Amino acid sequence: MRWREVRDQVRGEAMPLVIAGGVAQSTAVRNWSPQALARRFDITVDAALDLPSGHAPYMDDAKAHAARIPFSELVNRIERGERCYLHQASVEQFEGLLDEIDLTDLTAVSPYFVSIWIGGKTRGGLHFDPADNVLAQIYGSKRAVLVAPEYIRALRVLPDIPHKSGLSPEEIESEDDQQLSRIERWRTTLDPGDVLYIPRGWWHYLASPGASISINAWHGDVLPVKEWLRVFFRAGPRAWGRITRDFVWYGMLGRPYRQRLFSPPPMGVDLHRMLVKKSELPPVA
């Protein structure tokens, strides 16, 4: 069954779905590879290098891994088998690249942010996004583990950023972990051309065994305030205290805060910006 025939039903049920071969006929799948893109684009990128492998990436400081380097250098590192990542980078950095893959059928509505992800031996952390997401695998493969929103209490959420989990990759991927044995985990492997639809609020973890290119589009309505409040209360007293403290210490007093790897500012900081400076919470991070 074609995606356009079931997408409204799937979105209404808020269930993940793999669209096998959803972009298999695209120019992107036929022509993109890290090496091919390096030959086309002489640009500088903000990458993350020497990525952690044994614990959640969010436990590390972003500064410890950040590097602004030529894109060609990143590709050389990928070819050498290093753990490195160009993560959540705007596809607009690569001029004309978005013309080579059509995401309109997949998103149903115009996406408001399209990212490209290029890396080697990457392991993201378990987290959720506040907007619907379609992820197209272009080169290499990616493993995905998804967990429904209602299991938040078992996911060891970080108190300062409660849409991120402190679970390690081994704990997330293990079939035998007792702590997660009662949690239903939805697993799949994406090959080139496959697309994964991730409903807003669903926890997900992605990892690639080697070189990989993915592109994703966030689209649709973001989580309403009442859903964020539900996340806040489900996160528990430790998170309540930490977010309140961060609101005062980092938001009101303007003290410098620790920026976690692959993470936005602490939620207390974002809440301060939203309530005091009248800005909006970021739709994705």
N, C-alpha and C positions, 0 to 999 in steps of 0.2 A: 504494500500500500504506500502511495506517495505521501511525503511529508505534508504537502499543502492540503491533503484530504483529511488529515487527522490532527493538524496542529492546533486548531481551536479546541478540540476535545482534550488534547494533552495539556494545553495551557489551563483549561478549566479545572482539570483534575490535579494540576500542579505536580506532575510526575515526570521524572527524567526519562529520556528516550534517546536511543542511538539510531541515527539515520545512516544506515550502512551505505557507503558510496554516495553520500549526499552531494559531495562536490568533486567526485572522482573524474568528471569530464572537464574540469576547469583547467585553464592555462596554468594556474598556480601549481596544481598537483603534477602536471606534465613537466614543468620547467624549473620549479624552485628547488634549490638545495642551498645549504650554507655557502658552499663554494661558488655556486652560480650567482647568488646575491652579492657576494663579496666582489665579484668581477664587475657587477653592474653599479654598485653604490660605494663611492669613495666618501664616506661620512664618518663622523665621530659619534659614539653612542655612550650612554650611561649604563654600564653593565655591573653585574654582581659576580665576583670571582671567588675561587676557593670555597665553594659552598659547603655547608655542613651536611653530613650524611647520616649521623647517628642520632640526631635529636631534631626537634621541630625547628625550622629555620627562624621562627619568630623569637626564639630564645637568644639569638645573637643580635648585636648592634649592627645597624645598617652600614655605619661608617667603616666598620672593620672589613667589609667586603666590597665597598663601592669603588669603582674606577671609571674614569672617563677616558676611553681608549678608541683608536680607530676600529671600525667594524671589522676590517680585515684581520686585526690582531685577535679579536674575539673568535673569529672563525678558525684561525690557526690554533687557538687554545682548545676549541671544540675538537679539531682533528687530532690533537695530541691526547685526547681522552680526559681533559680536565673538566671538573665540575664548574660550570660557569653559565651565565644566563643574561640574555637581554630580555627583561621581563616587563610585561604590561607597557610596552613602548607603543606610542602612537604610530599607526601604520603610515601616517602622513609624512613621517621622516623619510620614508622610501617612496619618492615621488612616482606616481603612476602605478604603484603596485596593486592598489585596490581595484584598478580597472581589470585585473586579471582573475578576479574571483567575484562571483555575484552572490551576495548574502541576503538579497531582498526577499526571496522566497522563504528563507529560513527564519528571518526575524519577524515577518508579517508587517511590522511597522519599522519606520526608519530608525536605525541604531543611533545612539547619541555618542558612543565611543567605540572605536574599533582598535584593537590592540594586536600587535604581533609579538610572538614569543619564540626566541631562537636560542637554543642552548644545547648543552651536552651533559648527560647523566644528571638531569635535574630531579629534585624532589621538593615539591612545594609542601606547604603545611595544610592541615585540615582547617577549612574556613567556610563561611558562606558569604555570598554577595547579596546586596539588597535589591538587585534587579535581575530580570531574566537574562540568561546567557546562552548563546550558541557558540560552541568551540569546534572549529574545523581543523582536523589534523591534516597537514600538508606534506610533511616529510618525516620519515621515521615513525616510531610508534609511541603511544602513551598509555600507561595504566591509569585507570580512574577508580576511585572508591568514593561512593556517595552515601550519606546518612541523612535520614529524614529530620526535619526541624525539631520534632518532639523529643529527640534523644539528647538535647543540649546538656542536661544535668550530668550525663555520664561522659562528657567529652573533654573534661578538664580545661574549661575555657580560661583564657587569660583574663585576670580581673580588670586590667586597664583597657583591654580591647576584646570585649566578650563575643565578637564574631570571629575570633581566632582561637584555635585549640593548641594546647601544649603537648598533645600526644605526639610521640615520635613516629617516624615512618614505619618502623618495625611493628609498633603497636597497632597502627592503622591497618597495615597490610596482613598481619598475622591471622591465620585461621583459628589459632588456639588460645589467643589472649583471653584470660578469664574475665578481666575487667569489661571487655567488650562482647563477651559471649552471648549476652542477651540482646544485643543491638543488631538490628537487621542492617547489614551492609550490602549495598548494591555495587557490583563490580563489573568492569568491562575493560577491554583493551581496544584502543582506537588505532587503526591502520590508516595509511594515506588515503584521503578521500572520505573518510568517515566523519560524521558530525555528531556531537553530543549536545543535547538540549538539557540545561540545568535550570530548573525553576528557581526563582528568587527564594532565599531562605534555606535552601538545601545545602548542607555541609558537603564539601567535596575536596578531594586530594588527588593530585596529578603527579605522575613521575614518568620519566623517560629513561630507558636503559642506555641510550646512546645519543647521537645527534638527532635533533628534532626541530621542526618548525610547526607552529600552530598559529591560527588567527582566530580571534573571538570578537563577538559583538554583544555589548550590553544594550538592552532595548526594553521598551515597555515602561509601565509604571513602577516606581520604586516602592519599597516597603513603606507603608504609612506609619505615622508616629505611634499609633496604638500597637503595631507589631514590634517596633523598636522597644517600647515599654515592656512588652511581653518578654523579649529577649533579656532586658535589664532585670526583671524580677526573677526569671528562671535562672539567671546566672548566679544568684545567691548573695548572701550578706557580704562576703569578701569582695565581690565586684561592686556592690553598692557603696561600700566604704571607700574603695580605691577610686572609683569614678568621681565621688564627691570630693575627695582629697585633691585629685588632679584638676578638677574644675576650679578649685580655689588656688592651689599652689602654682599650676602651670597656666591656667586661664586668667584668673583675676590678678594674680601677682606677677605673671609674665616670666616665671623662672624657666630656665632651659630644661627640656625633657629628653628622655632617652628615646631615640627613634629605632624601633625594632625593624629587623630585616623583613622585606616584603610586606610592610605594614603602613597604615596611615598614622597620624598622631593619636595619642591616647583619646579615648572617647570623651573624657572630661574636657579636653581641649576643644574638640569639635562641638560639644554641647555649649561651651562658653561662646564660641564663635556664632553658633546658631541663635542663642538666646540674647546675647549682649550686643554682638556686632551685626545681627540680623542677616547672617549668611546662612546657607543651607548645608545640611550634612552632605558630605560627598557621596554620590550615588554608588561609586565603586572604589575599591581599594585592595 
